[in-house]
Amino acid sequence: AFKGGAKPPAFPSDARQSVKLGAAGIAALDIIKPAPLSASPVAASAGDIKAGAAMKKYLDANPHIQSDDAALRKTARDVTASQKTPWEKASALTHWVYRRIDKKTLGVGLATAKEVFQNPTGDCTEHSVLLAAMLRAVDVPSRVVVGLVYSPEMKVFGYHMWTEGYVQGAWRGLDATFDEAALDPTHIKFTDSALDKGVEPSLITDILSFMQNMEMKIVKVEYE
């Protein structure tokens, strides 16, 4: 719920997250944990990469996601050398980035992928941009996502950034910060970006503004 009946943000809907707008200031989110994807080469085909300019920005290098860096590209290909499908590559790179950034700290401010690759230190933003670059280096389209995630230690939802890779015909959430190749249901997506225009202030300011006026309640949890 949003205080004072404020209009909720335009939460994106996809196979994982669906949104229903209710009374003034109320938004109901239904979030599931996706089933594991098949590792079969048949399941991952040329359809993983959409044709046309719409997908191009998610494959191209840019000043913040330097997927064209020679050392980064070589490492990404070495890490995925034994993986046959885009999904296997995405999973392997997620786990690699988690291990690579061995200095987990909030003291780094929005480093680029190349900077993180060379100095593996940072928080969720550094994990996200490095994974995005590694994915593009092996021809898997990628983008970063801004949203909320639940902290069991602090017992609150807080600002978070993670990555999505386009595999098997859809965008799939990947969180290298928590070593998750399948997101848990506490990830709430607000927006995404290819970072082709840099790190736009709205990626951070918009969600912080909403957080100040938002109250959350977990209505139901179901397990399969």
Secondary structure, 3 states (H helix, E strand, C coil): CEHHHCCCCCCCCCCCEEEEECCCCCEEEEECCCCCCCCCCCCCCHHHCCCCHHHHCCCCCCCCCCCCCHHHHHHHHHHCCCCCCHHHHHHHHHHHHHHHCCEECCCCCCCCHHHHHHCCEECHHHHHHHHHHHHHHCCCCEEEEEEEEEECCCCEEEEEEEEEEEECCEEEEEECCCCECCCCCCCEEEEEECCCCCCCCHHHHHHHHHHHCECCCCCCCCCC
